[in-house]
Amino acid sequence: MLPPHFLSVLEPYLRERKWVEARRLADGSESAIAQVLRGGLRRAGDSRAAIRESMEEAGRRVADHLNRYLGGISAIVSVAPLLGLLGPSPA
């Protein structure tokens, strides 16, 4: 989940090229966007291609982590409507 006001605090840091402050903000959050941002900030000052590559790699790691849970969620989503067909549980 994205921390409240994360992007509104981050934007001025990025616009003013305050990489240390932006990195500190990203380090304080375990959200997916912060993890991808940290990937790019590690390469601050490098070429756009290097920054993009670093962020894409971080994005792949985050996506892999999030995809781990899709199997269980998919099973629940598939079974839940079928449980409704059985009617209310006896009280």
Rosetta blueprint (number, residue, H / E / L):
1 M L
2 L L
3 P L
4 P L
5 H L
6 F H
7 L H
8 S H
9 V H
10 L H
11 E H
12 P H
13 Y H
14 L H
15 R H
16 E L
17 R L
18 K L
19 W H
20 V H
21 E H
22 A H
23 R H
24 R H
25 L H
26 A H
27 D H
28 G L
29 S L
30 E L
31 S L
32 A H
33 I H
34 A H
35 Q H
36 V H
37 L H
38 R H
39 G H
40 G H
41 L H
42 R L
43 R L
44 A L
45 G L
46 D L
47 S L
48 R H
49 A H
50 A H
51 I H
52 R H
53 E H
54 S H
55 M H
56 E H
57 E H
58 A H
59 G H
60 R H
61 R H
62 V H
63 A H
64 D H
65 H H
66 L H
67 N H
68 R L
69 Y L
70 L H
71 G H
72 G H
73 I H
74 S H
75 A H
76 I H
77 V H
78 S H
79 V H
80 A H
81 P H
82 L H
83 L H
84 G H
85 L H
86 L L
87 G L
88 P L
89 S L
90 P L
91 A L
